[in-house]
Amino acid sequence: MGEIEKLAKPIYDWIKENGNPHTQVIITSEQLRVTEDVLGIPMKE
């Protein structure tokens, strides 16, 4: 976990400075995406 945490810290810092509470960074083996939710409503049954 230490190595992943070390790698994630700069991304975390970037989100804090440039994003908002709805910003997400998704990293896969093929790309890095910065996304932002516009609306989310939990559905209860």
A tleap script that builds the chain and sets N, CA, C and O, in Angstrom:
source leaprc.protein.ff14SB
mol = sequence {
  NMET GLY GLU ILE GLU LYS LEU ALA LYS PRO
  ILE TYR ASP TRP ILE LYS GLU ASN GLY ASN
  PRO HIE THR GLN VAL ILE ILE THR SER GLU
  GLN LEU ARG VAL THR GLU ASP VAL LEU GLY
  ILE PRO MET LYS CGLU
}
set mol.1.N position { 0.817 -1.204 0.000 }
set mol.1.CA position { 0.000 0.000 0.000 }
set mol.1.C position { 0.852 1.255 0.000 }
set mol.1.O position { 0.427 2.275 -0.543 }
set mol.2.N position { 2.018 1.221 0.578 }
set mol.2.CA position { 2.855 2.405 0.658 }
set mol.2.C position { 3.191 2.988 -0.706 }
set mol.2.O position { 3.176 4.206 -0.879 }
set mol.3.N position { 3.496 2.122 -1.685 }
set mol.3.CA position { 3.862 2.598 -3.019 }
set mol.3.C position { 2.664 3.232 -3.726 }
set mol.3.O position { 2.799 4.290 -4.342 }
set mol.4.N position { 1.510 2.604 -3.644 }
set mol.4.CA position { 0.303 3.155 -4.277 }
set mol.4.C position { -0.076 4.484 -3.626 }
set mol.4.O position { -0.449 5.434 -4.314 }
set mol.5.N position { 0.019 4.543 -2.317 }
set mol.5.CA position { -0.290 5.786 -1.612 }
set mol.5.C position { 0.661 6.905 -2.057 }
set mol.5.O position { 0.240 8.047 -2.236 }
set mol.6.N position { 1.914 6.576 -2.228 }
set mol.6.CA position { 2.910 7.549 -2.671 }
set mol.6.C position { 2.593 8.049 -4.086 }
set mol.6.O position { 2.751 9.234 -4.377 }
set mol.7.N position { 2.149 7.145 -4.957 }
set mol.7.CA position { 1.789 7.515 -6.324 }
set mol.7.C position { 0.504 8.340 -6.376 }
set mol.7.O position { 0.371 9.236 -7.209 }
set mol.8.N position { -0.430 8.039 -5.495 }
set mol.8.CA position { -1.734 8.708 -5.510 }
set mol.8.C position { -1.691 10.114 -4.912 }
set mol.8.O position { -2.531 10.945 -5.256 }
set mol.9.N position { -0.752 10.396 -4.043 }
set mol.9.CA position { -0.710 11.685 -3.339 }
set mol.9.C position { -0.706 12.887 -4.286 }
set mol.9.O position { -1.478 13.818 -4.057 }
set mol.10.N position { 0.130 12.917 -5.349 }
set mol.10.CA position { 0.088 14.073 -6.250 }
set mol.10.C position { -1.266 14.237 -6.953 }
set mol.10.O position { -1.707 15.360 -7.196 }
set mol.11.N position { -1.914 13.133 -7.275 }
set mol.11.CA position { -3.233 13.203 -7.908 }
set mol.11.C position { -4.259 13.739 -6.913 }
set mol.11.O position { -5.096 14.571 -7.262 }
set mol.12.N position { -4.189 13.265 -5.696 }
set mol.12.CA position { -5.054 13.749 -4.624 }
set mol.12.C position { -4.885 15.259 -4.442 }
set mol.12.O position { -5.863 16.000 -4.346 }
set mol.13.N position { -3.633 15.694 -4.396 }
set mol.13.CA position { -3.353 17.123 -4.235 }
set mol.13.C position { -3.899 17.928 -5.412 }
set mol.13.O position { -4.432 19.021 -5.222 }
set mol.14.N position { -3.767 17.393 -6.625 }
set mol.14.CA position { -4.278 18.079 -7.814 }
set mol.14.C position { -5.801 18.248 -7.728 }
set mol.14.O position { -6.331 19.316 -8.034 }
set mol.15.N position { -6.498 17.181 -7.307 }
set mol.15.CA position { -7.956 17.263 -7.182 }
set mol.15.C position { -8.341 18.319 -6.147 }
set mol.15.O position { -9.272 19.092 -6.368 }
set mol.16.N position { -7.634 18.355 -5.025 }
set mol.16.CA position { -7.933 19.348 -3.984 }
set mol.16.C position { -7.795 20.772 -4.515 }
set mol.16.O position { -8.576 21.648 -4.141 }
set mol.17.N position { -6.809 21.014 -5.384 }
set mol.17.CA position { -6.567 22.351 -5.919 }
set mol.17.C position { -7.441 22.689 -7.122 }
set mol.17.O position { -7.822 23.847 -7.292 }
set mol.18.N position { -7.766 21.710 -7.957 }
set mol.18.CA position { -8.416 21.971 -9.235 }
set mol.18.C position { -9.808 21.379 -9.383 }
set mol.18.O position { -10.520 21.703 -10.333 }
set mol.19.N position { -10.195 20.533 -8.474 }
set mol.19.CA position { -11.473 19.852 -8.610 }
set mol.19.C position { -12.485 20.372 -7.615 }
set mol.19.O position { -12.373 21.487 -7.104 }
set mol.20.N position { -13.458 19.555 -7.357 }
set mol.20.CA position { -14.501 19.840 -6.378 }
set mol.20.C position { -14.918 18.504 -5.763 }
set mol.20.O position { -14.369 17.469 -6.143 }
set mol.21.N position { -15.862 18.490 -4.835 }
set mol.21.CA position { -16.226 17.216 -4.196 }
set mol.21.C position { -16.775 16.152 -5.151 }
set mol.21.O position { -16.920 14.991 -4.768 }
set mol.22.N position { -17.081 16.544 -6.392 }
set mol.22.CA position { -17.654 15.605 -7.354 }
set mol.22.C position { -16.630 15.112 -8.371 }
set mol.22.O position { -16.974 14.327 -9.255 }
set mol.23.N position { -15.385 15.553 -8.264 }
set mol.23.CA position { -14.333 15.168 -9.204 }
set mol.23.C position { -13.789 13.785 -8.852 }
set mol.23.O position { -13.555 13.463 -7.687 }
set mol.24.N position { -13.597 12.982 -9.893 }
set mol.24.CA position { -13.008 11.653 -9.729 }
set mol.24.C position { -11.912 11.475 -10.760 }
set mol.24.O position { -12.006 12.013 -11.863 }
set mol.25.N position { -10.884 10.734 -10.421 }
set mol.25.CA position { -9.862 10.329 -11.373 }
set mol.25.C position { -9.941 8.817 -11.471 }
set mol.25.O position { -9.857 8.109 -10.468 }
set mol.26.N position { -10.103 8.336 -12.690 }
set mol.26.CA position { -10.193 6.895 -12.934 }
set mol.26.C position { -8.973 6.502 -13.749 }
set mol.26.O position { -8.752 7.016 -14.846 }
set mol.27.N position { -8.185 5.590 -13.204 }
set mol.27.CA position { -6.967 5.152 -13.871 }
set mol.27.C position { -7.106 3.675 -14.212 }
set mol.27.O position { -7.364 2.841 -13.344 }
set mol.28.N position { -6.930 3.370 -15.489 }
set mol.28.CA position { -6.930 1.978 -15.939 }
set mol.28.C position { -5.589 1.700 -16.599 }
set mol.28.O position { -4.717 2.568 -16.629 }
set mol.29.N position { -5.423 0.511 -17.119 }
set mol.29.CA position { -4.174 0.173 -17.801 }
set mol.29.C position { -4.053 0.872 -19.148 }
set mol.29.O position { -2.986 0.852 -19.761 }
set mol.30.N position { -5.139 1.495 -19.616 }
set mol.30.CA position { -5.128 2.128 -20.932 }
set mol.30.C position { -5.307 3.644 -20.900 }
set mol.30.O position { -5.005 4.306 -21.893 }
set mol.31.N position { -5.792 4.220 -19.788 }
set mol.31.CA position { -6.037 5.658 -19.778 }
set mol.31.C position { -6.217 6.212 -18.375 }
set mol.31.O position { -6.412 5.473 -17.410 }
set mol.32.N position { -6.148 7.503 -18.291 }
set mol.32.CA position { -6.473 8.236 -17.075 }
set mol.32.C position { -7.596 9.189 -17.444 }
set mol.32.O position { -7.467 9.957 -18.398 }
set mol.33.N position { -8.700 9.151 -16.697 }
set mol.33.CA position { -9.848 10.020 -16.972 }
set mol.33.C position { -10.162 10.844 -15.748 }
set mol.33.O position { -10.160 10.333 -14.628 }
set mol.34.N position { -10.431 12.122 -15.959 }
set mol.34.CA position { -10.922 12.992 -14.903 }
set mol.34.C position { -12.398 13.199 -15.198 }
set mol.34.O position { -12.763 13.701 -16.260 }
set mol.35.N position { -13.249 12.807 -14.247 }
set mol.35.CA position { -14.691 12.912 -14.443 }
set mol.35.C position { -15.303 13.735 -13.325 }
set mol.35.O position { -14.680 13.978 -12.292 }
set mol.36.N position { -16.537 14.156 -13.555 }
set mol.36.CA position { -17.259 14.921 -12.545 }
set mol.36.C position { -18.733 14.547 -12.619 }
set mol.36.O position { -19.348 14.641 -13.682 }
set mol.37.N position { -19.293 14.128 -11.509 }
set mol.37.CA position { -20.717 13.826 -11.471 }
set mol.37.C position { -21.509 15.122 -11.548 }
set mol.37.O position { -21.160 16.117 -10.913 }
set mol.38.N position { -22.569 15.098 -12.325 }
set mol.38.CA position { -23.455 16.252 -12.439 }
set mol.38.C position { -24.636 16.097 -11.490 }
set mol.38.O position { -25.069 17.062 -10.861 }
set mol.39.N position { -25.153 14.873 -11.394 }
set mol.39.CA position { -26.311 14.623 -10.549 }
set mol.39.C position { -26.270 13.182 -10.086 }
set mol.39.O position { -25.953 12.281 -10.862 }
set mol.40.N position { -26.585 12.969 -8.847 }
set mol.40.CA position { -26.691 11.612 -8.321 }
set mol.40.C position { -27.797 11.561 -7.291 }
set mol.40.O position { -27.793 12.321 -6.322 }
set mol.41.N position { -28.727 10.679 -7.498 }
set mol.41.CA position { -29.858 10.530 -6.577 }
set mol.41.C position { -29.928 9.069 -6.154 }
set mol.41.O position { -30.178 8.198 -6.987 }
set mol.42.N position { -29.709 8.785 -4.866 }
set mol.42.CA position { -29.818 7.394 -4.429 }
set mol.42.C position { -31.272 6.921 -4.524 }
set mol.42.O position { -32.196 7.634 -4.133 }
set mol.43.N position { -31.451 5.748 -5.033 }
set mol.43.CA position { -32.799 5.191 -5.191 }
set mol.43.C position { -33.045 4.167 -4.093 }
set mol.43.O position { -32.278 3.217 -3.936 }
set mol.44.N position { -34.110 4.363 -3.339 }
set mol.44.CA position { -34.475 3.427 -2.274 }
set mol.44.C position { -35.697 2.640 -2.712 }
set mol.44.O position { -36.585 3.155 -3.392 }
set mol.45.N position { -35.718 1.397 -2.309 }
set mol.45.CA position { -36.866 0.564 -2.673 }
set mol.45.C position { -37.849 0.524 -1.547 }
set mol.45.O position { -38.887 -0.127 -1.657 }
savepdb mol mol.pdb
quit
